[in-house]
Amino acid sequence: MLICEHLSVRYGAVPALRDVSLTVRPDELVALIGPNGAGKTTALMAIAGVLRPERGHVSFGGRPLTGLDPADIVACGIALVPQGRMIFQSLTVRENLRMGAFRVSDPSVVRGRQETVLDVFPALTHRLDQFGGTLSGGEQQMLAIARALMSEPSLLLLDEPSTGLAPKLIESIFTTLLDLHRRGTMMLLVEQNARVALSLATRGYVLETGAIVAEGPAPALRTDARLVEAYLG
């Protein structure tokens, strides 16, 4: 499982995370919700090694991750789907997918993984030689998730996967994520639409001004009167 203990992160003098502890167990999809600027993206980036925490520890499957480079954390089985997709717009879809398996030197293994992710996102099959920057927003989000899956992660960190997408595409993306979860992929989901996030999740955490202010089973959080008023409408 993923274990984060007492994470604190600063941007200069500004605290972004304050003593944040959370876990993701092997059978879970965990939602991390909260207002804009609460530190949700910072938490994912600290877990992925993009940011170095000022204090605290992260471990995965019993292995300490704190201080490892992001590439080494990918090798441990964690992949980040960043906010804004962050695909390589000047590379083709095929090249983007290969970048997701950058640690794999065997071309046959890369091809096998590509076939697997194209089964998950068949809409990309006829886009392999198209530049990433020419894809629609929904296709770019599919590509961002597919690129992460090319590393065969045990845990996906997902940062706002529904941003900028039409409702039908959002439904399609989340249906795919649920299917991946049922197949055994753990997930830590940051999603601005708190109601949707908690409807998908096993458990949830609420982050405000860099600190965890509530946690529990997702059904309980969905009916918490204070949370309903603050986030769920």
C-alpha positions as CSV (number, residue, x, y, z in Angstrom):
1,M,0.0,0.0,0.0
2,L,0.9,3.7,-0.3
3,I,1.6,5.3,3.1
4,C,2.3,9.0,3.4
5,E,3.2,10.2,6.9
6,H,3.3,13.8,8.1
7,L,4.1,15.3,4.7
8,S,5.0,19.0,4.8
9,V,5.9,21.0,1.6
10,R,6.7,24.6,1.2
11,Y,6.9,26.9,-1.8
12,G,9.6,29.3,-0.5
13,A,8.1,30.7,2.8
14,V,4.6,29.6,1.9
15,P,3.4,26.3,3.4
16,A,1.5,24.1,0.8
17,L,1.1,20.9,2.8
18,R,1.0,20.7,6.6
19,D,1.5,17.3,8.3
20,V,-0.5,15.4,5.7
21,S,-0.9,11.6,6.3
22,L,-2.9,9.3,4.0
23,T,-2.9,5.8,2.7
24,V,-4.1,3.9,-0.3
25,R,-4.6,0.2,0.2
26,P,-4.3,-2.5,-2.5
27,D,-8.0,-2.7,-3.2
28,E,-8.8,1.0,-3.1
29,L,-9.7,4.0,-5.2
30,V,-9.1,6.9,-2.8
31,A,-10.4,10.5,-3.5
32,L,-8.6,13.6,-2.4
33,I,-11.0,16.5,-2.5
34,G,-10.9,20.1,-1.4
35,P,-11.1,23.7,-2.7
36,N,-8.7,25.2,-5.2
37,G,-5.3,25.9,-3.7
38,A,-5.8,23.4,-0.9
39,G,-2.6,21.5,-1.8
40,K,-4.1,18.5,-3.7
41,T,-1.7,18.8,-6.7
42,T,1.2,19.4,-4.3
43,A,0.4,16.1,-2.5
44,L,0.4,14.1,-5.7
45,M,3.7,15.7,-6.9
46,A,5.3,15.0,-3.5
47,I,4.3,11.4,-3.8
48,A,5.6,11.2,-7.3
49,G,8.9,12.7,-6.4
50,V,8.5,15.9,-8.4
51,L,8.5,17.9,-5.2
52,R,10.7,17.1,-2.2
53,P,8.9,17.3,1.1
54,E,10.3,19.5,3.8
55,R,9.3,16.8,6.4
56,G,7.6,13.5,6.3
57,H,7.9,10.1,4.6
58,V,6.3,8.2,1.7
59,S,6.5,4.5,1.2
60,F,5.0,2.1,-1.2
61,G,4.8,-1.7,-0.8
62,G,7.1,-1.3,2.2
63,R,9.8,0.5,0.2
64,P,10.8,4.1,1.2
65,L,10.2,6.6,-1.6
66,T,11.2,9.8,0.1
67,G,14.2,11.3,-1.7
68,L,14.0,9.1,-4.8
69,D,14.0,10.6,-8.2
70,P,10.7,10.5,-10.1
71,A,12.0,7.9,-12.6
72,D,12.9,5.6,-9.7
73,I,9.4,6.1,-8.2
74,V,7.9,5.1,-11.6
75,A,10.1,1.9,-11.4
76,C,8.5,1.2,-8.0
77,G,5.0,1.0,-9.6
78,I,3.6,4.6,-9.3
79,A,2.6,6.7,-12.3
80,L,1.3,10.3,-12.3
81,V,-1.3,11.6,-14.8
82,P,-0.7,15.3,-14.3
83,Q,-3.1,18.2,-14.3
84,G,-3.5,19.6,-17.7
85,R,-2.5,16.3,-19.3
86,M,1.0,17.5,-20.1
87,I,1.4,15.3,-23.2
88,F,4.3,15.9,-25.6
89,Q,2.4,17.9,-28.2
90,S,5.1,17.8,-30.8
91,L,5.5,14.0,-30.6
92,T,3.1,11.5,-32.2
93,V,0.7,9.4,-30.1
94,R,3.0,6.5,-30.7
95,E,6.0,8.4,-29.4
96,N,4.1,9.7,-26.4
97,L,3.2,6.1,-25.5
98,R,6.8,5.0,-25.9
99,M,7.9,7.8,-23.5
100,G,5.6,6.1,-20.9
101,A,7.8,3.0,-21.2
102,F,11.1,4.9,-21.2
103,R,12.7,2.4,-18.8
104,V,11.9,-0.6,-21.1
105,S,14.7,-1.4,-23.6
106,D,13.0,-4.4,-25.2
107,P,10.9,-3.3,-28.3
108,S,8.7,-6.3,-28.1
109,V,7.7,-5.5,-24.5
110,V,6.9,-1.9,-25.5
111,R,4.8,-3.1,-28.4
112,G,2.9,-5.5,-26.1
113,R,2.2,-2.8,-23.6
114,Q,1.1,-0.5,-26.4
115,E,-1.4,-3.1,-27.6
116,T,-2.7,-3.4,-24.0
117,V,-3.3,0.3,-23.5
118,L,-4.9,0.6,-27.0
119,D,-7.4,-2.1,-25.9
120,V,-8.2,0.3,-23.0
121,F,-8.4,3.3,-25.3
122,P,-9.3,2.0,-28.8
123,A,-10.0,5.6,-30.0
124,L,-6.2,6.2,-30.0
125,T,-5.6,3.2,-32.4
126,H,-6.1,5.3,-35.5
127,R,-4.2,8.3,-34.1
128,L,-0.8,6.7,-33.6
129,D,0.9,8.8,-36.2
130,Q,-0.9,12.0,-35.3
131,F,0.8,14.6,-33.3
132,G,-0.4,14.9,-29.7
133,G,-1.1,18.6,-30.0
134,T,-3.7,18.0,-32.7
135,L,-5.8,15.6,-30.7
136,S,-9.1,16.8,-29.1
137,G,-9.2,17.4,-25.4
138,G,-10.8,14.1,-24.6
139,E,-8.2,12.3,-26.8
140,Q,-5.4,14.1,-25.1
141,Q,-6.7,13.0,-21.7
142,M,-6.9,9.4,-22.9
143,L,-3.3,9.7,-24.1
144,A,-2.1,11.1,-20.8
145,I,-3.7,8.1,-19.0
146,A,-2.5,5.6,-21.6
147,R,1.1,7.0,-21.4
148,A,1.0,6.4,-17.6
149,L,-0.3,2.9,-18.1
150,M,2.7,2.1,-20.3
151,S,4.8,1.8,-17.2
152,E,2.4,-0.9,-15.9
153,P,1.8,0.9,-12.6
154,S,0.3,-0.6,-9.5
155,L,-0.9,2.8,-8.4
156,L,-2.2,5.7,-10.6
157,L,-2.1,9.2,-9.3
158,L,-4.7,11.2,-11.2
159,D,-4.9,15.0,-11.1
160,E,-8.2,16.4,-12.3
161,P,-8.8,14.0,-15.2
162,S,-12.2,15.6,-16.0
163,T,-11.0,19.2,-16.5
164,G,-12.2,20.8,-19.7
165,L,-14.1,17.8,-21.0
166,A,-17.6,17.5,-22.1
167,P,-20.0,15.5,-19.8
168,K,-20.1,12.5,-22.1
169,L,-16.3,12.3,-22.3
170,I,-16.1,12.7,-18.5
171,E,-18.4,9.7,-18.1
172,S,-16.3,7.7,-20.6
173,I,-13.1,8.5,-18.8
174,F,-14.4,7.6,-15.4
175,T,-16.0,4.4,-16.7
176,T,-12.5,3.4,-18.0
177,L,-10.9,4.3,-14.7
178,L,-13.4,2.2,-12.8
179,D,-12.7,-0.7,-15.1
180,L,-8.9,-0.3,-14.5
181,H,-9.5,-0.2,-10.8
182,R,-11.6,-3.4,-10.9
183,R,-8.7,-5.1,-12.7
184,G,-6.5,-4.3,-9.8
185,T,-5.0,-0.9,-10.3
186,M,-4.9,1.3,-7.1
187,M,-5.8,4.9,-7.6
188,L,-5.4,8.2,-5.8
189,L,-7.8,10.6,-7.5
190,V,-7.8,14.4,-7.2
191,E,-11.0,15.7,-8.7
192,Q,-12.6,19.1,-8.5
193,N,-16.1,17.6,-8.9
194,A,-16.2,16.2,-5.3
195,R,-19.6,14.5,-5.8
196,V,-18.3,12.5,-8.7
197,A,-15.0,11.7,-7.0
198,L,-16.8,10.3,-3.9
199,S,-19.2,8.3,-6.0
200,L,-16.3,6.5,-7.5
201,A,-14.1,6.2,-4.5
202,T,-13.7,3.6,-1.7
203,R,-12.5,6.2,0.8
204,G,-11.8,9.9,0.7
205,Y,-9.8,12.7,2.3
206,V,-10.7,16.4,2.5
207,L,-7.8,18.8,2.2
208,E,-8.1,22.5,3.2
209,T,-5.2,25.0,3.3
210,G,-2.7,22.2,3.1
211,A,-4.1,20.0,6.0
212,I,-6.4,17.0,6.1
213,V,-9.6,18.1,7.8
214,A,-11.8,15.0,7.2
215,E,-11.4,11.4,6.1
216,G,-13.4,8.3,6.0
217,P,-15.4,5.9,3.8
218,A,-16.7,7.7,0.7
219,P,-20.4,7.0,1.4
220,A,-20.0,8.6,4.8
221,L,-18.3,11.7,3.4
222,R,-21.0,12.0,0.8
223,T,-23.7,12.4,3.5
224,D,-21.6,14.5,5.9
225,A,-23.7,17.7,6.4
226,R,-20.7,20.0,6.5
227,L,-19.1,18.6,3.5
228,V,-22.4,18.6,1.6
229,E,-22.8,22.3,2.3
230,A,-19.1,23.2,1.5
231,Y,-18.4,21.0,-1.5
232,L,-21.3,18.9,-2.7
233,G,-24.0,21.4,-3.1
